[in-house]
Amino acid sequence: MQHLKAAFIFVILILLTGAALGARGAEDVRLSAEALAEKLKQYETIDSLEATFKQSKRFKDLTIELKSDGRIKLERKKRIVVWEVLRPSPLKATLLQDELRLESGEGASRVEQTIKTANVGKKAASGLTMLVAWLELDAVRLSKDYDVARAADGRFLFTPKAKQENPFERLEMWLDSKGFMSKLKVLETSGDQFQIEFSAPKITRAQK
Amino acid sequence: MKVLLILAFFVFAAPARAEVVSKAHDIFFPPQLRDTFVGYQNFPVFWWNFLVLENQTLEAGSAVCERLRAQAPELGLARVECQQELADFREVAADWAFDLPRRAARPPDAQLAASLRSALAKASLPGVDRNAIEILRTDPLESWRELEKIASARLPIKLGRTNGFFRDSASGRILIPVQMSFPPSESSKTATLRESARFEGGVWVGPHWAALTNEERVIKDLNSVSIVGILVLAVFAVWLLAVKRTRLLYIVPPVLVATGLAALATVAVFGSIHGVTLSLGTAIVGLALDYGFHAALAIEQARVWRANFFGLLTTLAGLLILMCSEIPLLRQMMFFSSLGLVLAFTMLALMFRLRPGLASVRPLRLVPGAGAVRTGVAFALGVAGLIAFVRIEPALDLRRMEYQDESTRETIRWIAENSGVRPPLFEVAPAGPELLSSLSERRAWSLSQGISFESVANYLPPADTQRAHLASWRDDDCRPLRRLLSSEEWEFFSPFLDRACNAGGGESGERYIHHLESGGKWLSLWMPATPEHETLVRKTFPATSSLREIADIFPNTLMSELGWMAPLASILAAFIIYLHFRSIVLTAVALIPFICGLGLIAIMHWAFKLEFSFITLVGTIMIFGFSIDYGI
């Protein structure tokens, strides 16, 4: 009887420990700056990166899902992102640090617009400027501005440290087997969210 | 006498209560032009002021901007032009987009669909602000760009924008245009704003601040006059004590009572009493003290009172003639002064009659002797006075009475340098069916002449054009367009399409044109860049006015009136003196003190390069009053 009792207690303990261990495995793991840099090492020496994207955007108070696709080009050193939408309508957006240039339409109906971020206000410009900075995937800067964690399913979770200044509530990133970003999901503080899937990356590395 | 003193206190104090003391500027204008002056101030387009930050960093400027924007409703601020967010434009942009079918005909459905998809592509950009999304949903054709262009032309500040601020890189100044939500006449609200919005290195300039500082200056001057008057009386009392003639103080209460009663009567007749009337008019009433002093120091009362009577008449001659002025302030001032003088004279005469020994004292041993030098000086002053009477050029510009400290003056000069506009010309028209057509013609003319023009016609076409546009937005529930768009696209642009497909259903709040409307009247503004443009506008549209013109009404009116009033008053005074003396020689002698006084004024103005301002004019009236009394 005493042996049974001990065995029972031992099994309970094993089960509890196992559960605890299992639960710990399901938790997001905090990533240090060095660990993140290791994961993003593919981007360290990149000069420029091109990829195709498919994006879907959901708005908090609308039932629709806004879909678009096109090409993205990132020039890391110049801190320029060119976001070229092919669908629903051709639009080329060149995002710089203090300016957004838009080119839409074709032929006679072509329209070019330049919007200075200083003239539309901090809040209005913050989303684009934050995203430009984020897409450079500078591990040191990301670690400084975000709390970074790795989820059990391999996602990287970015939570802004200075919440009041960031229009994003949370960013989730997936890397492919070669270490390039394959998917990005962003939840904005407004409740809107968008998801971008990247494919066919073409990179140009900085010459040593 | 105790009763008289107590009465003097209460009667004199009563009119000084703030609620009956007016500080308004409109009293300087003849009645027919007062409406124009007051009227223009009621248009919100004239409610723009500036906050200039000196030697402040952009971070400090941001803190100021944030505070102004956060407290805008409590501070009475309608617009704060610094570091705006898209959210600030949403309401105006929504009204503007709602009225698109009034301004423009409906494009072909295929073109409309392409425009909507282009807007959708912009909305799809990652990280686009939600306010921008809502503007795209409401105004996918981006008609707000026209509104931005019109607004930019309206406020042509040459300074570039840095981080959402107008900044002068040379001086480091930050300029924040601020539009109030109340007119300049509501100075108590401006005073509240000043208390709540003090910023280090900040200078506020604009029509609201000018109105407030001018009104405060009037009150401050009134208080100074009161204090100085009391001090002078006190010094006078001490001197009387020293020369053992304190009985002369009995002359003061009747004059005080008379001043107070005159002020009460002025309030009763005019509704209020202006601070300038109280400050300057009281000095004129103070001349009545001379009647008492003459009587108190004289031996023959009958002779003195006859002289006093004629002295009063000569002074009243000038005052009553000036009371015929079109300028309400002068009429009020002369009414107050005349009534005060008459009451004071009457009360003093009664006092000396009923209590003859009350204020009488031994004469003072002050008998000026004659001499060659004194005669020479008097002669020179007399010649100068005669020349001045003929040659004097008054500078009666109302702007000289506008109080500005040095930093405000310098800031206004800097803003004028960086704004690139000349003073505008404006026209006011009542609302009516032909208003937009008439203004559209003016707009077309202005465009052809290259003259900047702001009116409601810049924002809306004539009524018949609007009807044609609205008719083009067919009330057919947009069935063809529905076939071109997906259900998601339709839902996304529903705020725009609900209006576009059912056009004719009402109007927006038209918040984009509120700044041009006041009390059912609409303001139009020309902003001529050159004097030639200004002349052309005035010639083509004679009903236009300028703020400068309104300000010049006062000096022009007063100058033309003085042209006949001054000679008439002088002739009438001389005639009255002649009636007293029945001798031309004695009449001329009695006028010598006035001529010499005028001469001394002229020499002082010439020596110190002073101007013969409105205040100098009032002083000259005082000199006219007592100098002739001394002559008689």
Interface residues (C-beta under 8 A of the other chain):
Chain A: Q55 K57 F59 L62 T63 I64 E65 L66 K67 S68 W83 V85 P88 S89 P90 L91 A93 L102 S104 G105 S109 K116 A118 N119 V120 G121 K122 K123 A124 A125 S126 G127 L128 M130 L131 P167 F168 V186 E188 S190 D192 F194 I196
Chain B: Q83 Q84 E85 L86 A87 D88 A114 R117 S118 L120 A121 K122 A123 S124 L125 P126 G127 V128 D129 R130 N131 A132 I133 R161 T162 N163 G164 S487 E488 E489 E491 F492
